Amino acid sequence: MTQLSPIETAAIETVHNQPMLPQVRSWAAINSGTRNLAGLNSVANGLADAFAVLPGAIDLVEAAPVESIAADGTISQLGHGRHLHLNVRPDAPE
């Protein structure tokens, strides 16, 4: 493994004690694996709260379920977490 460059070291020193560090650490501590819907919900709510300070509209949209096929061939619906939609500039050119 190589040493950090002076630019990388300076970047780390700059952000090391920034206000968002505890927030990011709290999000990272949430078990939000793909099939952990409770954890995904917790992260979605936290992100929605954090981004709510921005202008525009924020929505948490339910994802469409997909089919999952078990080893025995049983088909079931597999839910996913909600999608975070933030629309800050709806009239901006695409």
LOLUMLUM-759013 format. One record per residue (C-alpha): x, y, z. Coordinates in steps of 0.05 Angstrom, whole numbers, always signed. Example, Ala and Ser with C-alpha at 12.3 -4.5 7.8 and 13.67 -1.06 7.14 Angstrom:
<sites>
<site <+246, -90, +156>>
<site <+273, -21, +143>>
</sites>
This chain:
<sites>
<site <+0, +0, +0>>
<site <+26, +69, -17>>
<site <+29, +130, +27>>
<site <-23, +185, +19>>
<site <-3, +243, -24>>
<site <+3, +312, +7>>
<site <-63, +331, -28>>
<site <-99, +270, +0>>
<site <-71, +283, +70>>
<site <-94, +356, +67>>
<site <-163, +334, +45>>
<site <-169, +285, +102>>
<site <-146, +337, +152>>
<site <-197, +387, +125>>
<site <-257, +341, +132>>
<site <-234, +303, +194>>
<site <-274, +344, +244>>
<site <-328, +371, +199>>
<site <-400, +373, +224>>
<site <-426, +320, +176>>
<site <-378, +266, +201>>
<site <-423, +243, +258>>
<site <-483, +242, +211>>
<site <-447, +199, +159>>
<site <-421, +153, +213>>
<site <-492, +143, +240>>
<site <-517, +126, +170>>
<site <-459, +77, +160>>
<site <-475, +42, +225>>
<site <-544, +23, +200>>
<site <-549, -48, +173>>
<site <-579, -31, +106>>
<site <-564, -92, +65>>
<site <-606, -104, +3>>
<site <-657, -149, +38>>
<site <-658, -112, +105>>
<site <-721, -71, +93>>
<site <-722, -42, +163>>
<site <-650, -18, +156>>
<site <-663, +10, +86>>
<site <-724, +46, +113>>
<site <-683, +77, +169>>
<site <-630, +101, +119>>
<site <-683, +128, +72>>
<site <-715, +167, +128>>
<site <-648, +195, +151>>
<site <-629, +216, +81>>
<site <-697, +248, +69>>
<site <-690, +287, +134>>
<site <-620, +310, +116>>
<site <-639, +332, +46>>
<site <-704, +365, +68>>
<site <-665, +429, +81>>
<site <-655, +437, +6>>
<site <-705, +474, -36>>
<site <-752, +432, -78>>
<site <-793, +370, -70>>
<site <-769, +306, -37>>
<site <-807, +240, -40>>
<site <-794, +170, -17>>
<site <-824, +126, -71>>
<site <-839, +52, -62>>
<site <-800, +8, -109>>
<site <-838, -44, -150>>
<site <-829, -114, -121>>
<site <-793, -166, -162>>
<site <-803, -241, -165>>
<site <-755, -285, -126>>
<site <-748, -359, -141>>
<site <-728, -403, -83>>
<site <-686, -466, -91>>
<site <-750, -508, -90>>
<site <-780, -467, -147>>
<site <-827, -427, -103>>
<site <-840, -358, -131>>
<site <-850, -301, -82>>
<site <-850, -225, -85>>
<site <-787, -192, -60>>
<site <-794, -121, -35>>
<site <-740, -68, -40>>
<site <-727, -4, -3>>
<site <-758, +62, -23>>
<site <-725, +107, -75>>
<site <-706, +177, -53>>
<site <-728, +228, -105>>
<site <-704, +299, -96>>
<site <-726, +350, -148>>
<site <-690, +416, -134>>
<site <-695, +450, -202>>
<site <-754, +420, -240>>
<site <-750, +475, -293>>
<site <-675, +467, -307>>
<site <-657, +446, -378>>
<site <-641, +373, -387>>
</sites>
